[in-house]
Amino acid sequence: MSTGRPTISVIINTIDRVGPLRTLLQALEHQSYPFFEVIVVVGPTRDNTLEMLSEYGDRVRVLRCPTANLGRSRNIGLLAARGDIVAFIDDDAVPSCRWLEQIARLFVNENLDATGGAVYLAHPNNPTTQHRIGIISSLAEQIDVRSSWLEHLVPPGDGSVWVARMMGTNMAFRRRSLMEVGGFDEFFEWVYDDSDVALRLTSAGKIVHPVKEAVVYHFPASSRNRVAFTYTGKWWLQTKSAVYFCIKNGLAAGDTYRAIARRVLHLVHGHWLWYGHLWREGKLSFLQLVRMRFADICAAIVGAFLGAFLPRQLISPGSGDEGEGTQAIQLFQTNNSANTPSVDPVDGVFPLVSLPSPPLRVCLLSSAYPPDQFEGVGRHTNLLARGLFECGHTVHVIAQGEREQTAFYDGAYVHRIPLHLDRYFQYQKFSGLYYALNYSHGVYEKVRRLMLNEGIQVVDSPLWQLEGLVTAVSGILPVVLRLQTAHRQIANIQGDRDEDAYLMGEMERVFIERSTYLVPNSRAMFEAMEKLYGLTPREGRYLIVPHGVVPVPEEDIRPFDLQRKTDTFTVLYVGRLEKRKGIMTLFQAIPLVMQKVQNVKFIIAGGDNSIHDGFRHQTGMDYPSYFVKRYPSFVSCVHFLGAVDEEVLRGLYQTCDLFVAPSLYESFGLVFLEAMNYAKPVVGCHAGGVPEVVAHGVSGLLVEPEDPAALADAIVSLLKSPTKLYEMGMAGRQLLLEKFTHIQMARHFEQVYRAAIQIWHAQSPDISSEE
Amino acid sequence: MRPHLTAEDVVSDIEFELIQGAISQDELGQAIASVRRYQNKMRGDLFQQKHRRDKSIEITARQFQINDMLLTILQETVAEIQSLRLEFLRTAHLSKSAKPTYKYEPPVEKLDVVTPTQPVRKKQPLCVYTPEDFRKVENRMRPESLQVEISVRATKMPFVGAVLNRLRVIMHNLVLFYINRLATNQVVVNQTYGDYILRLMHQVQYQQEQIAMLQAQIETLRASLLTEESATDRSLR
């Protein structure tokens, strides 16, 4: 049956990378465009690639390339391809959900002969944008990342011809056009094959037009030619290819002999200096340095000789499989493809769940996000992302970063965007609102991109910092709003009465009104919001979903040891040092506790926030300094650790005997769950959502806020009863396993997302029909 | 303290930014943005010059106004194209969901056929560009339209009048020399705008025709559906 849509042959060239290849094939199950076949060209492999591929049966066409030569391998795939379009993707890359859909849409333009999308190096250690509408000269000078076609339109350089180029990781060609120019030059064993073909196509009058979208995520894996994320590799192969490229294309483009010779020398000299630099940095041994420099010069000579005298090794235009159309290709996707859970592209693992319906594509917002920042909203978002991934869904997180990059972390694609203060100048005098609106607009633009590339279906935003406000106002997608602590609540606690705080509060009200679905994290939170913003009951459009954490393994929990001989106790506080967290109440309670129990050590972990809550302004001191000055005799038993990382925090939870957090207000109190996770009893306040987390008298004790005497009594009563310490700790752990795991949270959110999508589609039939 | 600004003000600003963003998201929008940046830079450079009271500033300022107007025209054209695109998508969607059993007939009186369940749809007047419109745009872009002629009022003062007149002519010529140089540069910019406008106008016209054709198809389909339904009803009775 002919569909009238172009058919695509996805060609993957691989050697000894069975893990990443499996991940790629798994990801291809989710392509939104179904009319494609998959051809895998396997080089002289030594691992179980062929065995793995046999699992796919006739869904994947497996071909063999006798040598480790990328150009040749690509040509073998090209000759066997039957699709109208041939799309090349590296075996260590993962395409965005709409990769092929966008490529197919581009090729509707009959003038287009080749294209390629952006490539993000998405590895968690070193994320960066690797390629986006790049250009290259006939002398191999290249600019890989440009923000638009207008940028560096004619850059300075020796090469006389500049053409658009694609990166081999992500490129697609009209098969007929590629065959007309003879496919790939088989001289190129590794790199420059992509640029060379772009130059030859352009010289032949074909249109090469790379685009910003049709994104592919690259997770570099080690190969025969290089060890990923190290400086060990056969870099001389690059030199050989670059020199050959310069001579072949420089001569064809009419560059002078002088310019070509200068460029070749420049390339070799550049590599020579680079190796020296690596040796000085200690990244190469002296022996490696000598060997690499020698190999480089030899490779340059070979490249130059063959470039000057060897004819190109191309395929003859008449060859190749002539079958075209849907009936000619074996479609890769099956009926089960839609319900396949998403895969972790770094580890290659995928959740062992069977999905009754296709997994969701969710975009979570959190400006602060691990591993860089571990504060409340970021931590909650991270846990939600992990939970959703483990339920089989695809998760994207938009977080703030210094530059635009994408990484894969804890089950989610984390897209970092920089804050550009380039809009809403009229609000400059309201700093909070000005920053929030600009960031929210940046988020909206990223959401649009993710809609285009990843087909995200729903956006989930915290109320804090109004991150999803512009997206909600735009109405492009359903926005689920996580109701957590609001600015207006903080302003009320801290006594902020300025216009900025007022406007932030007002915009929170607008955000709540414009969102599709509300998810308060506790009943108290919902009631507080009703009171604060006069929310009208939204029947069927809100669901209370408590936070959840990842339960630590049983061997990691540390309940109170009843056999313990020592009588020294450790009380832990985790949270920012600020008024809302009740730090002053704790300071006042410490002397009262010390009067009754002598050997108590208080550990206070969290960054000082005295500037923002006005304490520094009032006293001229930060919180630790204030404590030292106000309670000098208790300094020895209180340890201020400042902000700590996850590893340290884990250790603190394990080693403490009692956890205390006397917050004046907590929308939920995630820290209590974290302590309960390690079987620790907790002491908190009857404030906000805390009573919904801590069962008074079961998993801990609750006192009234701002009551140091009651707080001290609660701490003392527990410290004096080791049995209670043990029993309450274990009860807390049990409660957590029953009600507060990240999987339970994710399942509730899944329910919310599906409902939100349904409501949104019902509200905007026009938009949904356009989709 | 309650400020003068309200949440509604902020929301309308957000909506304005969203509209602006929608225009600048395509390649044409980016081209406009880059021309704007270039123009702003030039404007900044010129206005920072020492002789701010020079007459040329006034002329230059007017030229910039013209540019702004051209940009607005461009933006409106882009917005129109976008709305047409949406209309086109909707029409395509409707035609896709209908039974593909029609035979295309050119748009005639059948356009007015309305089903009982279908509200009467007001026909949008077609935006037809005549060759005169195209010529008008081309003429506006000609270099001559920017050339400034000398205009010196002669003084009738005895003795020194002739000298003053001569001096005035020299001064005016000097200013005009630079103004015309600027105008020559400006012509290139204007011609670029003009090209864009012409291309956009062609595109708009083409899309209008496409939409009209598709609408005609839909109406034909509706009519045939009606006929089929009534035939079925009759047979059922």
HADDOCK unambig.tbl for C-alpha pairs under 7 A between the chains (distance, minus, plus):
assign (segid A and resid 470 and name CA) (segid B and resid 14 and name CA) 6.73 0.50 0.50
assign (segid A and resid 497 and name CA) (segid B and resid 1 and name CA) 6.62 0.50 0.50
assign (segid A and resid 498 and name CA) (segid B and resid 1 and name CA) 6.52 0.50 0.50
assign (segid A and resid 499 and name CA) (segid B and resid 1 and name CA) 6.58 0.50 0.50
assign (segid A and resid 499 and name CA) (segid B and resid 2 and name CA) 6.71 0.50 0.50
assign (segid A and resid 499 and name CA) (segid B and resid 3 and name CA) 5.82 0.50 0.50
assign (segid A and resid 503 and name CA) (segid B and resid 7 and name CA) 6.76 0.50 0.50
assign (segid A and resid 506 and name CA) (segid B and resid 7 and name CA) 5.67 0.50 0.50
assign (segid A and resid 507 and name CA) (segid B and resid 7 and name CA) 5.84 0.50 0.50
assign (segid A and resid 770 and name CA) (segid B and resid 89 and name CA) 6.66 0.50 0.50
assign (segid A and resid 770 and name CA) (segid B and resid 90 and name CA) 6.53 0.50 0.50
